[in-house]
Amino acid sequence: MQLDFFPSRTLTLYLAKMFIVRILAVLVMLVLVLMMLDLLSNSGDILAVPGNGDSEVWKYASLRIPQLISRFLPYSVLLATLITLVTLNQNSEVVAMKAAGLSAHQVLSPLLLTAALVSVISFGFHDRVVTRATATLKAWEAADYGPVPEASNVKANVYLTDGSSILSAASLSGTGEQITMTNVTWYERAPGGIIRQQVRAPRAVYASPGWKLENPVRFEVGSADSQPLDSLTVGTGISPERIGLESVDPEALSFFELSETIDAYEAAGRRTSEMKAKWWHKLSGPLSAFLMPLLGAIAAFGLARSGQLFVRAIIGMGLGFAYFVVDNAALAMGSFGGYPPFLAAWAPFFLFFLVGETVLIRTEE
C-alpha cells in the first residue's frame, strides 16, 4: 500500500465533487420527506391556537429543519457513499483506478477528506444553529405553540424535587428571584412514594421561600375531591439557585456553554455523568460522518458482473446503521452511569473505525 493518499489532484477533485453532490441530494430528500411527515402530525396543534396561521407553520419548519439536518447528515453521508461507490464500480472506474496502481485507501481518500470537512461543518452548524433552534422550539412547544414569555433563559419541561414531593412546570422563564413558571403541577407524596394530592396552577412565582401557585386547584387522591384555592405556597426547599442547576438541557447548550455548566455542577458536588457523555458526543457525533465512507467501502470493490455488488452494498449499509444503533445504546448507557462518559461517546467510533479498516485491509489490501 502506497503512503501517498492523494496521487492525483484531478482524480481527487472529481471524486470529492461527485461525493458532495450526492450528500447534498440525499440530505435534501431526507429532510423534505421527514419535514412533511412532521408537519402532518404537528400542524394541527399549531393551527389550533387562536391567532396562529401559515407564518407559525413556517416558523415551526424553520426551527425543526436544523434539527433534522444535524440528525440525518451522517445517514446522508452513508447513503451517498453507497450510491457513489456502487456507481463507480458499475462503470468500472474502480477497476481502472486500481489498474493504475491505486490502493483501496487511495481510492477512498477523497471521500474521507470530504467526509472530514462535512464533520467540521456539522459541528459548527450544530453548535451555532441547532442548539438555539432546539431551545426556542422546546420553549414554544411548552407554551402549546402559543405566545412564549419574553424573558431570558426560557426552559421547557422542568422537574424539581422537594423531599419526596415533585414540582413540575411546562416552561420556566427568568432568572434568580424573577423566575416564573407556567402550567405548574405539585405532587405531594406520602413517605412510601404514593401521591396523596395533586395541585395544578397556570402560574407560579417565587415566594421567598417556596413557590406561590396562583389560582390553584387541589385534587385529593384519597377522596377524589377537587377544590379551587386562592393561592398556595409549595416547595420551600427549592431555591432559584437550585433551579439554575437542575433545569439544564444539554441539547440546547453549545459546546462551550455545556462545558461551563459541567464545571458549575462539579463545583456544587452534583452528578455530571449524563452531561459529560453528551459533551463528548458533541464531538464524536459530527465526526461519525467521517466513518461512513470507510464502513461503506466494501461496496466499491469486487467485480460488478459477479452478481455480488448488491450484497456488498447491503453489507456496507448494515455496517453503517449498526454504528448508529451501537452509538445510541452506548450514549444511553453513559447517561445513567453504566459507562464512563468518554467511553460512552467514543467507544462506538473507534470500534467501527477498526472494523472498517479490518474489512478493507483483509479484503482489498
N, C-alpha and C positions, 0 to 999 in steps of 0.2 A: 504493500500500500504506500503510495507516494504521500509525502508530507505537505506538498503544495496543494491546498484545498481549492484554490481559485486559479487554475492554469489558463483560463481563457476569459477575458473581460466580456467579449461578445456573448459567449455562452451563459455567463453569469447573469448578465442583464436580460437575456432572452428568457431564461428560466424564472428569474425573480419577477419580471413583468407578467409572465403568464400566471404565476402563482398568486400575486397580489390581486390581479383582476378577478380571479376565481374566488378568493377570500371575500372580496367586497360583494361579488354577485351572490354568493351563498348567504352572507350575513344579511344583506338587504332582503332576500327572500324569506329567511327565517324570521327576521324582525317584523316584516309586514304581516306574515301569516299569524304569528303569535300576538301581535298587537290587535289585529282584527278579532281574534278569538277572545282576547282580554276585554275589548270594548263590548263585545256581545254580552259578556257576563256582568259588566260593571256600569255600562252606560245608563241602564235603567235606574240604578241607585243614584247616579249623578243627576239625572234629569228630574228625579222625583223631588228634589229640593226646590222649593219655590224660588224663582229668580234665576235658576241655572238654565243654561241653554247651550248652543253649539260652542261658544267660547270656552265654557267649562270642560266640555268633552275634549276640545283641543288642548286645553291646559293639562288635563289628565294624561293625554297621549304624550305631551312634551315631557312630562315627569316620568312616565313609565318607559319610554323608549330608551333613555340612557341606561336604565337597569337591564333591559333586555339585551342591549348591545354588549354591556360588560359581561353578562352571564353567558351569552351564547357565542361570543367571539372565539373562545377555544374550540367549540364544536365546529364553527365555520372553518377554522384553520384545518381541523381534522378532515372534514368533508372535502375542502379544497385540495388538500394533499392527495386524497384518493382520486379525485377527478383528474388532477394534473398528472399524476404518475401513471394512472391507467391509460390516459390519452397518449402520453409519451411512449408507453410500452406498445400500445396497439399500432402506433405509427412507426415502430422500430427505431425511434430516436434513442432510446436507452441502449439498444444493441449497437447503434452507430457510435455513441459516446464511449461505451466500453471497448469497442473495437479500436477506437482512437487512443486507448491506453488509460482512460479514466477509471478510477476505482469507484466502488459504490458510495463511499463517503464524499468523493469529489462530485459525483452526480447530485447528491443531496445537499451539498454545501450552500448553493444559492438559496434553496428553500429554507435551510436552517438559519441563514443570515436574515432572510426576510421575516421569518417567524420571530427571531430575536428582536427585530425592530418593532414588530407588531406587539410584542410583550411590553416593551418600553412605553409605547404609545398607550397601551391598555392600562398600564399602571398610572400614568399621568391622567388619563381620562377618568379612571375610577376615583382617583384621589381628589381631583378638582371639580368634577361634574357630577358623578354618580352619588357621592356622599351627600351633596347638597340637595340633589333631587330626591334622594331617599328620605332625608329629614323633612323636607317640605311635603312630600306625598303622605308620609305617615301622620304628620300633624293634620293634614286635610282629611284623611280617612278617619282619624279620631274625632273630627268635628262633623262626621257623617256628610262630608262634601259640602258643608255649609261654610259660613264665614269663619276664618281662622283668627283667633285673638292676635291683634297686632302687638305682640310683645316678644322679647328676646327669649331664646332657649326654649322654644316650644318642643315638648316631648310627648310621645303617644304611648298609651297602654302602660301606665306606671303602677307597680305593685310594691307596697311597703308593709312591713310587719311591725306590730307593737305588742310584744309578748306573744300570746297565742292568737291575737286578732290580726285582721288584714284590712288595709286601706288601699283601695284601687281607684284609679282615675283614668278616664278615656284619654284626657290630654292635660298637660301641665304647662303653664307659661309663666315667665317672670323669673326673678332670682331673689335669693335671700328671703326677707320677710314680706316681699311683694309677690310671692308665688301665689298663683290662682289655679285651682283645679276645677275641671268641668266633668259632668257625668260621673259623680263620685259614688262609690259603694263602700260601706263599712260592714265588715263581717265580724261579729263578736262571737268568739268560740269558747266553749267550756274547756276545762283542763284536759279532757280526753280528746279534744280536737273537733268535737261536734259543734256545728253552728247553732247558737242559741237565738240570735236575732240578726236581721239584715236591715241596714238603713241606707236608703238611696236619696241622693240630693243632686240637683242640677249644678251646684256650685259650692266650693269650699275655699275659705281664706284662712291665713294663719292667725291664731288667737293668742299666741304667746303665753303659755304653751298650748299645744294641741291645735286642732283644725276645726273651725266653725262651719258646720254644714248649714246651708241656707235652704229653707223650706223642705226639710227632710221628711221622708215617710218611713216609719219604722214597721217592720214585719216581724212578729214573734213566731218563731218556728213551732214552739210547743202548742200554742193555742190557735195558730193560723190566723191571727188577727193583725190588721193593718191600722196604723194610727198616724195621722199627719201631725207634725210638730212645728213650732215656730222656728226653733233653731236647736242645734245640739253640737257640743264640742267633744271630739273624739281624738284618739291618737296622741295623747300628751307626751308620749315617749318618742315621737317622730319630729325631728328638728329640720329646719331648712338646710342646714349643713349636711345632714344625713341624706336628704333627698338629692342633693347635688352629687353624692357618691353613688346612690343606688339607681338613679334614673338615667344611666348611660347606655346608649345604643351604639355598639362598635361599628355597625354598618353605616351609621350616619356621621361618623367621625373620620377625618382624614388620617393619614399615616402618622403625622407628627402630633396631631391633636390626641389621637389614641395613645401615643407614647407618653404624653404629659398626663393623661388620665390614669394610666397604669402606675406612673410614679406617685400620683396622689393617693391611689388606693393602697399602694405598698407603704406609704408614709403613715396611713391610717390603720395599718395592720389588717387590711381586707384581702379576701381571696381574689387572685388575678389570673387564674389558670385559663378561663374562657377568653378573657380579653387578650392575653398573651398569644393564645393559639390563633385568634383572629388577626392579631397584629402581624404575626409571622405569615399568615395566609394572604395578607395584602401584598406580600412579595411573591410567594410561591404560586398564588392563584393566577396572576397575569403571566408568570413565567411558564405556565402549563402549555401555552401556545407554542413555545419553543420545542416541546416534546413531540408535538403532533406529527411533523414530518418524519421523525425517527420511528415512531410507532406505526405510521402508515407506509413506511418504506418498502415493506415486503411486497406491496402491490406494484412496485416499479420493475421488479426483476423476474426472471423466468420468461420463457417464450410465450408470446400471446397465443400462438396457434396450438399450444399444448393443451388448451382447454382448462387450465388451472388459474387463469387470470382472475376470474370471478371469485374463486375460492380464496385467492391471495388477498383480494380486496376486502372480502368478508373478515378474514383474519386480522387485517390492518384495522378495520373498523371496530372489531371486537376488542383489540388491544387498547384502542383509544377510549372507548366507552368504559372498559374495565378500569382504566385510570380514574375517570371521573367518579365511578362508584366507590373505589377504594379511598379516593381523596375525601369525599363527603363523609364516609364512615370514620376515617381517621380524625377528621375535624370534629365530628360529634363526640368521639371518644375523648379527645383533648379538651372539649368544652366542659365535661363534667369530671375531669381529672383522671380518666383512665389511662391516658398517655401524657408524657411531658409535652408542654406546648410546642417546643421546637420540633420534636419528633412527629407530633400530630400534623404539623404543617408541611414538613419537608420529607418525611419518610416515603410517602407515595411518589413524590417527584424523583428522588434518587433511585427508588426501587424500579420504577418503569423506565428510567433512563438506562439502567443496567440491563433490563430486559430487552429494550430496543437495540442497544449496542450488541448484546449477545446474539440476538436473532440475525442482525445484519452481518456481523463478523462470521458467524458459523455458516451462514447460507451463501454469502456473496464474497467475502474477503479471504 
